[in-house]
């Protein structure tokens, strides 16, 4: 995939205990920053690759929050490697020519789910969640679009 795919912009929501924000708020915050960084608009997005660990059906949440109707939205739930899998899927789709510009997004809102911390009823690996709520994005695009 060398020389066929490039990350052209990134955004991230503010980390912390964001009780005042919904998962949709975090997604919009991160994507807005990523769009500005890439110098693009949401109309430039051909597909969404969304990842999460705990939010089933989350691609629909992201599509609705971002008003990205009419494009394919892929979702994977692979625990801690979810974002990595979404990035690989997106890069392969761009490298193969399926899409020109895609959005890769990962978001969780763990504090609102009641996920336990260390030592709370899940055995040795009971602290699987991170204490922060966050959303981040990466844009994967063919460099030729910007030549």
N, CA, C and O atoms as a GROMACS GRO file, in nm:
protein
  588
    1UNK      N    1   0.081  -0.120   0.000
    1UNK     CA    2   0.000   0.000   0.000
    1UNK      C    3   0.086   0.126   0.000
    1UNK      O    4   0.034   0.238   0.002
    2UNK      N    5   0.216   0.107  -0.002
    2UNK     CA    6   0.305   0.221  -0.002
    2UNK      C    7   0.274   0.314  -0.119
    2UNK      O    8   0.255   0.268  -0.232
    3UNK      N    9   0.269   0.442  -0.091
    3UNK     CA   10   0.243   0.545  -0.190
    3UNK      C   11   0.102   0.542  -0.248
    3UNK      O   12   0.075   0.610  -0.347
    4UNK      N   13   0.012   0.465  -0.190
    4UNK     CA   14  -0.126   0.460  -0.240
    4UNK      C   15  -0.225   0.520  -0.141
    4UNK      O   16  -0.337   0.556  -0.179
    5UNK      N   17  -0.186   0.531  -0.015
    5UNK     CA   18  -0.277   0.577   0.089
    5UNK      C   19  -0.203   0.674   0.180
    5UNK      O   20  -0.085   0.654   0.211
    6UNK      N   21  -0.272   0.779   0.224
    6UNK     CA   22  -0.213   0.875   0.318
    6UNK      C   23  -0.319   0.922   0.417
    6UNK      O   24  -0.437   0.932   0.383
    7UNK      N   25  -0.276   0.948   0.538
    7UNK     CA   26  -0.363   1.013   0.636
    7UNK      C   27  -0.346   1.163   0.615
    7UNK      O   28  -0.235   1.215   0.625
    8UNK      N   29  -0.456   1.232   0.586
    8UNK     CA   30  -0.447   1.373   0.549
    8UNK      C   31  -0.501   1.469   0.655
    8UNK      O   32  -0.490   1.590   0.639
    9UNK      N   33  -0.558   1.417   0.761
    9UNK     CA   34  -0.606   1.503   0.868
    9UNK      C   35  -0.645   1.421   0.989
    9UNK      O   36  -0.678   1.303   0.978
   10UNK      N   37  -0.641   1.484   1.107
   10UNK     CA   38  -0.678   1.416   1.231
   10UNK      C   39  -0.751   1.512   1.323
   10UNK      O   40  -0.733   1.634   1.316
   11UNK      N   41  -0.834   1.455   1.409
   11UNK     CA   42  -0.902   1.532   1.511
   11UNK      C   43  -0.924   1.445   1.633
   11UNK      O   44  -0.923   1.322   1.624
   12UNK      N   45  -0.945   1.508   1.745
   12UNK     CA   46  -0.967   1.434   1.869
   12UNK      C   47  -1.051   1.520   1.962
   12UNK      O   48  -1.031   1.641   1.971
   13UNK      N   49  -1.143   1.458   2.031
   13UNK     CA   50  -1.218   1.531   2.132
   13UNK      C   51  -1.131   1.549   2.255
   13UNK      O   52  -1.031   1.479   2.272
   14UNK      N   53  -1.168   1.642   2.339
   14UNK     CA   54  -1.098   1.665   2.464
   14UNK      C   55  -1.116   1.544   2.554
   14UNK      O   56  -1.228   1.492   2.566
   15UNK      N   57  -1.009   1.498   2.618
   15UNK     CA   58  -1.017   1.384   2.709
   15UNK      C   59  -1.063   1.431   2.846
   15UNK      O   60  -1.041   1.546   2.885
   16UNK      N   61  -1.127   1.342   2.919
   16UNK     CA   62  -1.168   1.372   3.055
   16UNK      C   63  -1.302   1.311   3.086
   16UNK      O   64  -1.361   1.240   3.004
   17UNK      N   65  -1.350   1.339   3.204
   17UNK     CA   66  -1.484   1.295   3.243
   17UNK      C   67  -1.582   1.396   3.187
   17UNK      O   68  -1.604   1.502   3.246
   18UNK      N   69  -1.640   1.365   3.074
   18UNK     CA   70  -1.724   1.457   2.998
   18UNK      C   71  -1.871   1.430   3.025
   18UNK      O   72  -1.945   1.395   2.934
   19UNK      N   73  -1.914   1.446   3.149
   19UNK     CA   74  -2.052   1.417   3.188
   19UNK      C   75  -2.152   1.501   3.109
   19UNK      O   76  -2.265   1.459   3.087
   20UNK      N   77  -2.111   1.620   3.066
   20UNK     CA   78  -2.200   1.712   2.997
   20UNK      C   79  -2.216   1.680   2.848
   20UNK      O   80  -2.296   1.743   2.780
   21UNK      N   81  -2.140   1.582   2.798
   21UNK     CA   82  -2.142   1.550   2.655
   21UNK      C   83  -2.193   1.409   2.631
   21UNK      O   84  -2.169   1.318   2.710
   22UNK      N   85  -2.263   1.393   2.521
   22UNK     CA   86  -2.306   1.260   2.478
   22UNK      C   87  -2.200   1.203   2.385
   22UNK      O   88  -2.106   1.273   2.346
   23UNK      N   89  -2.212   1.076   2.349
   23UNK     CA   90  -2.120   1.016   2.251
   23UNK      C   91  -2.130   1.091   2.118
   23UNK      O   92  -2.029   1.107   2.049
   24UNK      N   93  -2.250   1.134   2.083
   24UNK     CA   94  -2.268   1.212   1.959
   24UNK      C   95  -2.190   1.343   1.965
   24UNK      O   96  -2.129   1.383   1.866
   25UNK      N   97  -2.192   1.410   2.081
   25UNK     CA   98  -2.117   1.534   2.096
   25UNK      C   99  -1.968   1.511   2.075
   25UNK      O  100  -1.900   1.590   2.008
   26UNK      N  101  -1.916   1.402   2.133
   26UNK     CA  102  -1.774   1.372   2.120
   26UNK      C  103  -1.737   1.342   1.975
   26UNK      O  104  -1.632   1.385   1.927
   27UNK      N  105  -1.824   1.269   1.905
   27UNK     CA  106  -1.801   1.237   1.765
   27UNK      C  107  -1.797   1.364   1.680
   27UNK      O  108  -1.706   1.384   1.600
   28UNK      N  109  -1.896   1.450   1.698
   28UNK     CA  110  -1.902   1.574   1.620
   28UNK      C  111  -1.780   1.662   1.650
   28UNK      O  112  -1.723   1.722   1.558
   29UNK      N  113  -1.739   1.669   1.776
   29UNK     CA  114  -1.622   1.749   1.814
   29UNK      C  115  -1.496   1.700   1.741
   29UNK      O  116  -1.421   1.779   1.684
   30UNK      N  117  -1.474   1.570   1.744
   30UNK     CA  118  -1.354   1.512   1.681
   30UNK      C  119  -1.358   1.525   1.529
   30UNK      O  120  -1.258   1.561   1.468
   31UNK      N  121  -1.472   1.497   1.469
   31UNK     CA  122  -1.483   1.502   1.323
   31UNK      C  123  -1.471   1.645   1.272
   31UNK      O  124  -1.410   1.669   1.168
   32UNK      N  125  -1.529   1.740   1.343
   32UNK     CA  126  -1.517   1.881   1.304
   32UNK      C  127  -1.370   1.922   1.300
   32UNK      O  128  -1.326   1.988   1.206
   33UNK      N  129  -1.294   1.884   1.403
   33UNK     CA  130  -1.152   1.916   1.406
   33UNK      C  131  -1.077   1.845   1.292
   33UNK      O  132  -0.988   1.904   1.230
   34UNK      N  133  -1.112   1.721   1.265
   34UNK     CA  134  -1.047   1.646   1.158
   34UNK      C  135  -1.076   1.702   1.021
   34UNK      O  136  -0.987   1.709   0.936
   35UNK      N  137  -1.200   1.743   0.998
   35UNK     CA  138  -1.235   1.805   0.870
   35UNK      C  139  -1.156   1.933   0.849
   35UNK      O  140  -1.104   1.958   0.740
   36UNK      N  141  -1.147   2.015   0.953
   36UNK     CA  142  -1.071   2.139   0.941
   36UNK      C  143  -0.924   2.110   0.914
   36UNK      O  144  -0.862   2.177   0.832
   37UNK      N  145  -0.869   2.011   0.984
   37UNK     CA  146  -0.728   1.976   0.964
   37UNK      C  147  -0.701   1.927   0.822
   37UNK      O  148  -0.597   1.957   0.764
   38UNK      N  149  -0.796   1.853   0.765
   38UNK     CA  150  -0.781   1.801   0.630
   38UNK      C  151  -0.817   1.902   0.522
   38UNK      O  152  -0.787   1.882   0.404
   39UNK      N  153  -0.882   2.011   0.562
   39UNK     CA  154  -0.928   2.109   0.463
   39UNK      C  155  -1.039   2.053   0.376
   39UNK      O  156  -1.048   2.084   0.257
   40UNK      N  157  -1.124   1.971   0.437
   40UNK     CA  158  -1.231   1.903   0.363
   40UNK      C  159  -1.366   1.928   0.430
   40UNK      O  160  -1.373   1.981   0.541
   41UNK      N  161  -1.471   1.890   0.360
   41UNK     CA  162  -1.606   1.893   0.415
   41UNK      C  163  -1.661   1.753   0.420
   41UNK      O  164  -1.607   1.661   0.358
   42UNK      N  165  -1.769   1.734   0.493
   42UNK     CA  166  -1.824   1.599   0.505
   42UNK      C  167  -1.876   1.548   0.371
   42UNK      O  168  -1.892   1.427   0.354
   43UNK      N  169  -1.902   1.636   0.276
   43UNK     CA  170  -1.944   1.593   0.142
   43UNK      C  171  -1.831   1.522   0.067
   43UNK      O  172  -1.857   1.457  -0.034
   44UNK      N  173  -1.708   1.534   0.116
   44UNK     CA  174  -1.593   1.467   0.054
   44UNK      C  175  -1.576   1.322   0.100
   44UNK      O  176  -1.494   1.249   0.045
   45UNK      N  177  -1.652   1.281   0.199
   45UNK     CA  178  -1.638   1.147   0.258
   45UNK      C  179  -1.716   1.045   0.176
   45UNK      O  180  -1.836   1.060   0.155
   46UNK      N  181  -1.647   0.941   0.130
   46UNK     CA  182  -1.710   0.833   0.052
   46UNK      C  183  -1.762   0.720   0.139
   46UNK      O  184  -1.858   0.652   0.101
   47UNK      N  185  -1.701   0.698   0.256
   47UNK     CA  186  -1.742   0.589   0.345
   47UNK      C  187  -1.690   0.617   0.485
   47UNK      O  188  -1.594   0.692   0.504
   48UNK      N  189  -1.755   0.556   0.583
   48UNK     CA  190  -1.716   0.567   0.724
   48UNK      C  191  -1.673   0.430   0.775
   48UNK      O  192  -1.743   0.331   0.753
   49UNK      N  193  -1.559   0.425   0.842
   49UNK     CA  194  -1.513   0.304   0.910
   49UNK      C  195  -1.509   0.337   1.058
   49UNK      O  196  -1.422   0.412   1.104
   50UNK      N  197  -1.602   0.281   1.132
   50UNK     CA  198  -1.622   0.315   1.274
   50UNK      C  199  -1.579   0.198   1.361
   50UNK      O  200  -1.603   0.082   1.328
   51UNK      N  201  -1.517   0.231   1.473
   51UNK     CA  202  -1.476   0.126   1.566
   51UNK      C  203  -1.514   0.163   1.708
   51UNK      O  204  -1.514   0.279   1.747
   52UNK      N  205  -1.546   0.059   1.785
   52UNK     CA  206  -1.575   0.075   1.927
   52UNK      C  207  -1.558  -0.060   1.994
   52UNK      O  208  -1.547  -0.163   1.927
   53UNK      N  209  -1.556  -0.059   2.124
   53UNK     CA  210  -1.547  -0.185   2.198
   53UNK      C  211  -1.680  -0.226   2.258
   53UNK      O  212  -1.708  -0.346   2.272
   54UNK      N  213  -1.762  -0.130   2.292
   54UNK     CA  214  -1.881  -0.160   2.370
   54UNK      C  215  -2.013  -0.111   2.311
   54UNK      O  216  -2.119  -0.145   2.364
   55UNK      N  217  -2.010  -0.032   2.205
   55UNK     CA  218  -2.133   0.030   2.155
   55UNK      C  219  -2.182  -0.044   2.032
   55UNK      O  220  -2.140  -0.013   1.920
   56UNK      N  221  -2.269  -0.141   2.049
   56UNK     CA  222  -2.323  -0.218   1.937
   56UNK      C  223  -2.408  -0.128   1.848
   56UNK      O  224  -2.487  -0.047   1.897
   57UNK      N  225  -2.390  -0.142   1.718
   57UNK     CA  226  -2.466  -0.060   1.623
   57UNK      C  227  -2.420   0.083   1.617
   57UNK      O  228  -2.494   0.171   1.573
   58UNK      N  229  -2.298   0.108   1.660
   58UNK     CA  230  -2.249   0.244   1.674
   58UNK      C  231  -2.234   0.319   1.543
   58UNK      O  232  -2.239   0.442   1.542
   59UNK      N  233  -2.214   0.249   1.433
   59UNK     CA  234  -2.198   0.322   1.307
   59UNK      C  235  -2.324   0.403   1.278
   59UNK      O  236  -2.316   0.512   1.221
   60UNK      N  237  -2.440   0.352   1.314
   60UNK     CA  238  -2.565   0.426   1.295
   60UNK      C  239  -2.567   0.552   1.382
   60UNK      O  240  -2.616   0.656   1.340
   61UNK      N  241  -2.513   0.542   1.504
   61UNK     CA  242  -2.504   0.658   1.592
   61UNK      C  243  -2.416   0.765   1.528
   61UNK      O  244  -2.451   0.883   1.527
   62UNK      N  245  -2.302   0.724   1.474
   62UNK     CA  246  -2.209   0.818   1.411
   62UNK      C  247  -2.268   0.880   1.284
   62UNK      O  248  -2.259   1.001   1.263
   63UNK      N  249  -2.329   0.798   1.200
   63UNK     CA  250  -2.389   0.848   1.076
   63UNK      C  251  -2.497   0.951   1.108
   63UNK      O  252  -2.504   1.054   1.042
   64UNK      N  253  -2.580   0.923   1.207
   64UNK     CA  254  -2.686   1.015   1.245
   64UNK      C  255  -2.629   1.144   1.302
   64UNK      O  256  -2.672   1.253   1.265
   65UNK      N  257  -2.532   1.133   1.393
   65UNK     CA  258  -2.473   1.251   1.455
   65UNK      C  259  -2.405   1.341   1.353
   65UNK      O  260  -2.412   1.464   1.363
   66UNK      N  261  -2.341   1.280   1.254
   66UNK     CA  262  -2.266   1.355   1.153
   66UNK      C  263  -2.349   1.391   1.030
   66UNK      O  264  -2.303   1.465   0.943
   67UNK      N  265  -2.470   1.338   1.023
   67UNK     CA  266  -2.557   1.360   0.907
   67UNK      C  267  -2.487   1.315   0.778
   67UNK      O  268  -2.482   1.388   0.679
   68UNK      N  269  -2.433   1.192   0.783
   68UNK     CA  270  -2.362   1.134   0.669
   68UNK      C  271  -2.450   1.033   0.594
   68UNK      O  272  -2.405   0.925   0.558
   69UNK      N  273  -2.573   1.069   0.572
   69UNK     CA  274  -2.665   0.980   0.503
   69UNK      C  275  -2.617   0.952   0.361
   69UNK      O  276  -2.559   1.038   0.295
   70UNK      N  277  -2.643   0.830   0.314
   70UNK     CA  278  -2.615   0.795   0.176
   70UNK      C  279  -2.476   0.741   0.148
   70UNK      O  280  -2.439   0.721   0.032
   71UNK      N  281  -2.397   0.718   0.252
   71UNK     CA  282  -2.266   0.656   0.231
   71UNK      C  283  -2.259   0.526   0.311
   71UNK      O  284  -2.330   0.512   0.411
   72UNK      N  285  -2.175   0.433   0.269
   72UNK     CA  286  -2.159   0.310   0.346
   72UNK      C  287  -2.093   0.338   0.480
   72UNK      O  288  -2.004   0.423   0.491
   73UNK      N  289  -2.137   0.267   0.583
   73UNK     CA  290  -2.078   0.280   0.716
   73UNK      C  291  -2.046   0.141   0.768
   73UNK      O  292  -2.134   0.057   0.784
   74UNK      N  293  -1.918   0.118   0.794
   74UNK     CA  294  -1.871  -0.011   0.843
   74UNK      C  295  -1.841   0.003   0.992
   74UNK      O  296  -1.796   0.108   1.038
   75UNK      N  297  -1.867  -0.104   1.068
   75UNK     CA  298  -1.842  -0.101   1.212
   75UNK      C  299  -1.774  -0.229   1.256
   75UNK      O  300  -1.809  -0.338   1.210
   76UNK      N  301  -1.678  -0.216   1.344
   76UNK     CA  302  -1.618  -0.335   1.403
   76UNK      C  303  -1.606  -0.315   1.554
   76UNK      O  304  -1.588  -0.203   1.602
   77UNK      N  305  -1.616  -0.425   1.625
   77UNK     CA  306  -1.598  -0.427   1.770
   77UNK      C  307  -1.491  -0.532   1.800
   77UNK      O  308  -1.520  -0.651   1.803
   78UNK      N  309  -1.370  -0.489   1.822
   78UNK     CA  310  -1.257  -0.579   1.846
   78UNK      C  311  -1.177  -0.535   1.968
   78UNK      O  312  -1.054  -0.534   1.965
   79UNK      N  313  -1.248  -0.501   2.072
   79UNK     CA  314  -1.185  -0.460   2.198
   79UNK      C  315  -1.080  -0.354   2.173
   79UNK      O  316  -1.105  -0.257   2.103
   80UNK      N  317  -0.962  -0.371   2.230
   80UNK     CA  318  -0.859  -0.267   2.225
   80UNK      C  319  -0.800  -0.244   2.086
   80UNK      O  320  -0.738  -0.141   2.062
   81UNK      N  321  -0.817  -0.338   1.995
   81UNK     CA  322  -0.760  -0.319   1.861
   81UNK      C  323  -0.865  -0.271   1.761
   81UNK      O  324  -0.839  -0.272   1.641
   82UNK      N  325  -0.981  -0.229   1.807
   82UNK     CA  326  -1.088  -0.185   1.717
   82UNK      C  327  -1.044  -0.073   1.624
   82UNK      O  328  -1.069  -0.080   1.503
   83UNK      N  329  -0.979   0.029   1.677
   83UNK     CA  330  -0.934   0.141   1.594
   83UNK      C  331  -0.832   0.098   1.491
   83UNK      O  332  -0.833   0.145   1.377
   84UNK      N  333  -0.743   0.008   1.531
   84UNK     CA  334  -0.641  -0.044   1.439
   84UNK      C  335  -0.708  -0.120   1.324
   84UNK      O  336  -0.669  -0.103   1.209
   85UNK      N  337  -0.805  -0.202   1.355
   85UNK     CA  338  -0.877  -0.278   1.252
   85UNK      C  339  -0.949  -0.183   1.156
   85UNK      O  340  -0.946  -0.203   1.035
   86UNK      N  341  -1.015  -0.080   1.210
   86UNK     CA  342  -1.085   0.017   1.125
   86UNK      C  343  -0.987   0.088   1.031
   86UNK      O  344  -1.018   0.110   0.914
   87UNK      N  345  -0.870   0.123   1.082
   87UNK     CA  346  -0.769   0.189   0.999
   87UNK      C  347  -0.719   0.096   0.889
   87UNK      O  348  -0.702   0.139   0.775
   88UNK      N  349  -0.695  -0.030   0.922
   88UNK     CA  350  -0.652  -0.128   0.821
   88UNK      C  351  -0.760  -0.145   0.714
   88UNK      O  352  -0.730  -0.143   0.595
   89UNK      N  353  -0.885  -0.162   0.756
   89UNK     CA  354  -0.995  -0.179   0.660
   89UNK      C  355  -1.005  -0.058   0.567
   89UNK      O  356  -1.020  -0.073   0.446
   90UNK      N  357  -0.998   0.061   0.625
   90UNK     CA  358  -1.009   0.183   0.546
   90UNK      C  359  -0.893   0.197   0.448
   90UNK      O  360  -0.914   0.230   0.331
   91UNK      N  361  -0.771   0.172   0.495
   91UNK     CA  362  -0.654   0.183   0.408
   91UNK      C  363  -0.662   0.083   0.292
   91UNK      O  364  -0.629   0.118   0.179
   92UNK      N  365  -0.705  -0.038   0.319
   92UNK     CA  366  -0.718  -0.137   0.212
   92UNK      C  367  -0.825  -0.097   0.112
   92UNK      O  368  -0.808  -0.116  -0.008
   93UNK      N  369  -0.936  -0.041   0.161
   93UNK     CA  370  -1.043   0.002   0.070
   93UNK      C  371  -0.996   0.114  -0.022
   93UNK      O  372  -1.030   0.116  -0.140
   94UNK      N  373  -0.917   0.208   0.031
   94UNK     CA  374  -0.865   0.317  -0.051
   94UNK      C  375  -0.758   0.265  -0.147
   94UNK      O  376  -0.758   0.300  -0.265
   95UNK      N  377  -0.667   0.182  -0.096
   95UNK     CA  378  -0.560   0.129  -0.181
   95UNK      C  379  -0.614   0.046  -0.297
   95UNK      O  380  -0.555   0.045  -0.405
   96UNK      N  381  -0.724  -0.024  -0.275
   96UNK     CA  382  -0.784  -0.107  -0.380
   96UNK      C  383  -0.871  -0.026  -0.476
   96UNK      O  384  -0.918  -0.079  -0.576
   97UNK      N  385  -0.892   0.101  -0.446
   97UNK     CA  386  -0.971   0.185  -0.534
   97UNK      C  387  -1.121   0.179  -0.510
   97UNK      O  388  -1.199   0.231  -0.590
   98UNK      N  389  -1.163   0.116  -0.401
   98UNK     CA  390  -1.305   0.111  -0.370
   98UNK      C  391  -1.358   0.250  -0.336
   98UNK      O  392  -1.467   0.288  -0.378
   99UNK      N  393  -1.279   0.328  -0.259
   99UNK     CA  394  -1.315   0.464  -0.220
   99UNK      C  395  -1.195   0.555  -0.240
   99UNK      O  396  -1.081   0.509  -0.241
  100UNK      N  397  -1.222   0.684  -0.257
  100UNK     CA  398  -1.114   0.782  -0.264
  100UNK      C  399  -1.084   0.842  -0.127
  100UNK      O  400  -0.968   0.854  -0.088
  101UNK      N  401  -1.188   0.880  -0.054
  101UNK     CA  402  -1.171   0.946   0.075
  101UNK      C  403  -1.264   0.883   0.176
  101UNK      O  404  -1.385   0.874   0.155
  102UNK      N  405  -1.208   0.839   0.286
  102UNK     CA  406  -1.288   0.775   0.390
  102UNK      C  407  -1.259   0.838   0.525
  102UNK      O  408  -1.154   0.900   0.546
  103UNK      N  409  -1.352   0.821   0.615
  103UNK     CA  410  -1.338   0.867   0.753
  103UNK      C  411  -1.322   0.746   0.842
  103UNK      O  412  -1.402   0.653   0.837
  104UNK      N  413  -1.218   0.746   0.925
  104UNK     CA  414  -1.197   0.640   1.023
  104UNK      C  415  -1.224   0.703   1.159
  104UNK      O  416  -1.164   0.804   1.195
  105UNK      N  417  -1.314   0.644   1.234
  105UNK     CA  418  -1.358   0.704   1.360
  105UNK      C  419  -1.366   0.598   1.468
  105UNK      O  420  -1.415   0.487   1.445
  106UNK      N  421  -1.316   0.631   1.585
  106UNK     CA  422  -1.332   0.546   1.702
  106UNK      C  423  -1.384   0.630   1.816
  106UNK      O  424  -1.334   0.740   1.840
  107UNK      N  425  -1.483   0.580   1.887
  107UNK     CA  426  -1.539   0.657   1.999
  107UNK      C  427  -1.595   0.563   2.104
  107UNK      O  428  -1.651   0.458   2.072
  108UNK      N  429  -1.580   0.604   2.228
  108UNK     CA  430  -1.639   0.533   2.343
  108UNK      C  431  -1.685   0.638   2.443
  108UNK      O  432  -1.628   0.747   2.450
  109UNK      N  433  -1.785   0.605   2.517
  109UNK     CA  434  -1.833   0.690   2.628
  109UNK      C  435  -1.850   0.599   2.748
  109UNK      O  436  -1.963   0.565   2.785
  110UNK      N  437  -1.739   0.559   2.806
  110UNK     CA  438  -1.740   0.455   2.909
  110UNK      C  439  -1.802   0.499   3.040
  110UNK      O  440  -1.866   0.418   3.107
  111UNK      N  441  -1.785   0.620   3.078
  111UNK     CA  442  -1.836   0.663   3.209
  111UNK      C  443  -1.989   0.653   3.216
  111UNK      O  444  -2.044   0.633   3.325
  112UNK      N  445  -2.056   0.666   3.105
  112UNK     CA  446  -2.202   0.659   3.105
  112UNK      C  447  -2.255   0.517   3.101
  112UNK      O  448  -2.376   0.496   3.117
  113UNK      N  449  -2.168   0.417   3.080
  113UNK     CA  450  -2.215   0.280   3.066
  113UNK      C  451  -2.219   0.205   3.198
  113UNK      O  452  -2.279   0.097   3.206
  114UNK      N  453  -2.156   0.259   3.301
  114UNK     CA  454  -2.150   0.189   3.428
  114UNK      C  455  -2.041   0.083   3.430
  114UNK      O  456  -2.043  -0.004   3.517
  115UNK      N  457  -1.945   0.088   3.335
  115UNK     CA  458  -1.837  -0.009   3.332
  115UNK      C  459  -1.756   0.001   3.460
  115UNK      O  460  -1.718   0.110   3.502
  116UNK      N  461  -1.729  -0.114   3.520
  116UNK     CA  462  -1.656  -0.116   3.647
  116UNK      C  463  -1.509  -0.088   3.629
  116UNK      O  464  -1.455  -0.099   3.519
  117UNK      N  465  -1.446  -0.052   3.738
  117UNK     CA  466  -1.302  -0.029   3.738
  117UNK      C  467  -1.229  -0.151   3.789
  117UNK      O  468  -1.288  -0.259   3.797
  118UNK      N  469  -1.106  -0.136   3.824
  118UNK     CA  470  -1.025  -0.247   3.874
  118UNK      C  471  -1.091  -0.312   3.994
  118UNK      O  472  -1.138  -0.245   4.086
  119UNK      N  473  -1.092  -0.442   3.992
  119UNK     CA  474  -1.143  -0.517   4.106
  119UNK      C  475  -1.294  -0.524   4.118
  119UNK      O  476  -1.345  -0.561   4.224
  120UNK      N  477  -1.366  -0.491   4.014
  120UNK     CA  478  -1.512  -0.490   4.022
  120UNK      C  479  -1.569  -0.607   3.943
  120UNK      O  480  -1.604  -0.591   3.826
  121UNK      N  481  -1.580  -0.723   4.005
  121UNK     CA  482  -1.655  -0.836   3.955
  121UNK      C  483  -1.620  -0.897   3.822
  121UNK      O  484  -1.700  -0.975   3.769
  122UNK      N  485  -1.505  -0.868   3.764
  122UNK     CA  486  -1.473  -0.929   3.635
  122UNK      C  487  -1.341  -1.004   3.640
  122UNK      O  488  -1.278  -1.026   3.537
  123UNK      N  489  -1.299  -1.044   3.757
  123UNK     CA  490  -1.179  -1.124   3.769
  123UNK      C  491  -1.052  -1.045   3.746
  123UNK      O  492  -1.048  -0.924   3.770
  124UNK      N  493  -0.949  -1.114   3.701
  124UNK     CA  494  -0.817  -1.056   3.686
  124UNK      C  495  -0.816  -0.934   3.594
  124UNK      O  496  -0.744  -0.838   3.622
  125UNK      N  497  -0.894  -0.935   3.487
  125UNK     CA  498  -0.893  -0.826   3.390
  125UNK      C  499  -1.015  -0.737   3.406
  125UNK      O  500  -1.076  -0.696   3.307
  126UNK      N  501  -1.050  -0.706   3.528
  126UNK     CA  502  -1.172  -0.631   3.554
  126UNK      C  503  -1.164  -0.485   3.512
  126UNK      O  504  -1.268  -0.422   3.494
  127UNK      N  505  -1.047  -0.429   3.496
  127UNK     CA  506  -1.036  -0.288   3.459
  127UNK      C  507  -1.015  -0.268   3.311
  127UNK      O  508  -0.926  -0.194   3.271
  128UNK      N  509  -1.096  -0.333   3.227
  128UNK     CA  510  -1.075  -0.328   3.082
  128UNK      C  511  -1.105  -0.193   3.021
  128UNK      O  512  -1.056  -0.165   2.912
  129UNK      N  513  -1.181  -0.108   3.085
  129UNK     CA  514  -1.215   0.022   3.027
  129UNK      C  515  -1.120   0.130   3.071
  129UNK      O  516  -1.061   0.122   3.179
  130UNK      N  517  -1.104   0.232   2.988
  130UNK     CA  518  -1.024   0.347   3.024
  130UNK      C  519  -1.112   0.446   3.100
  130UNK      O  520  -1.233   0.447   3.079
  131UNK      N  521  -1.054   0.528   3.187
  131UNK     CA  522  -1.135   0.620   3.265
  131UNK      C  523  -1.184   0.740   3.187
  131UNK      O  524  -1.275   0.809   3.233
  132UNK      N  525  -1.128   0.767   3.070
  132UNK     CA  526  -1.168   0.885   2.996
  132UNK      C  527  -1.272   0.852   2.889
  132UNK      O  528  -1.283   0.738   2.843
  133UNK      N  529  -1.346   0.953   2.850
  133UNK     CA  530  -1.436   0.944   2.737
  133UNK      C  531  -1.367   1.016   2.622
  133UNK      O  532  -1.313   1.125   2.641
  134UNK      N  533  -1.369   0.957   2.504
  134UNK     CA  534  -1.299   1.023   2.395
  134UNK      C  535  -1.348   0.976   2.260
  134UNK      O  536  -1.412   0.871   2.248
  135UNK      N  537  -1.318   1.053   2.160
  135UNK     CA  538  -1.343   1.016   2.021
  135UNK      C  539  -1.228   1.070   1.940
  135UNK      O  540  -1.179   1.180   1.967
  136UNK      N  541  -1.186   0.996   1.842
  136UNK     CA  542  -1.077   1.043   1.756
  136UNK      C  543  -1.102   1.001   1.614
  136UNK      O  544  -1.172   0.904   1.588
  137UNK      N  545  -1.044   1.073   1.521
  137UNK     CA  546  -1.063   1.038   1.381
  137UNK      C  547  -0.932   1.044   1.305
  137UNK      O  548  -0.837   1.110   1.346
  138UNK      N  549  -0.930   0.974   1.197
  138UNK     CA  550  -0.820   0.980   1.101
  138UNK      C  551  -0.883   0.982   0.962
  138UNK      O  552  -0.983   0.913   0.938
  139UNK      N  553  -0.828   1.058   0.874
  139UNK     CA  554  -0.873   1.057   0.735
  139UNK      C  555  -0.773   0.977   0.654
  139UNK      O  556  -0.652   0.997   0.667
  140UNK      N  557  -0.821   0.889   0.572
  140UNK     CA  558  -0.734   0.814   0.483
  140UNK      C  559  -0.770   0.852   0.341
  140UNK      O  560  -0.887   0.845   0.302
  141UNK      N  561  -0.673   0.892   0.264
  141UNK     CA  562  -0.702   0.944   0.132
  141UNK      C  563  -0.588   0.914   0.037
  141UNK      O  564  -0.475   0.890   0.080
  142UNK      N  565  -0.617   0.914  -0.091
  142UNK     CA  566  -0.513   0.898  -0.192
  142UNK      C  567  -0.440   1.032  -0.206
  142UNK      O  568  -0.504   1.135  -0.224
  143UNK      N  569  -0.308   1.030  -0.197
  143UNK     CA  570  -0.232   1.155  -0.209
  143UNK      C  571  -0.258   1.229  -0.340
  143UNK      O  572  -0.247   1.352  -0.345
  144UNK      N  573  -0.292   1.156  -0.446
  144UNK     CA  574  -0.312   1.219  -0.577
  144UNK      C  575  -0.424   1.324  -0.574
  144UNK      O  576  -0.426   1.415  -0.657
  145UNK      N  577  -0.517   1.312  -0.480
  145UNK     CA  578  -0.625   1.409  -0.471
  145UNK      C  579  -0.577   1.547  -0.433
  145UNK      O  580  -0.646   1.647  -0.452
  146UNK      N  581  -0.455   1.553  -0.378
  146UNK     CA  582  -0.405   1.681  -0.330
  146UNK      C  583  -0.284   1.730  -0.408
  146UNK      O  584  -0.212   1.818  -0.362
  147UNK      N  585  -0.262   1.674  -0.529
  147UNK     CA  586  -0.145   1.716  -0.606
  147UNK      C  587  -0.177   1.835  -0.693
  147UNK      O  588  -0.090   1.884  -0.765
   0.00000   0.00000   0.00000
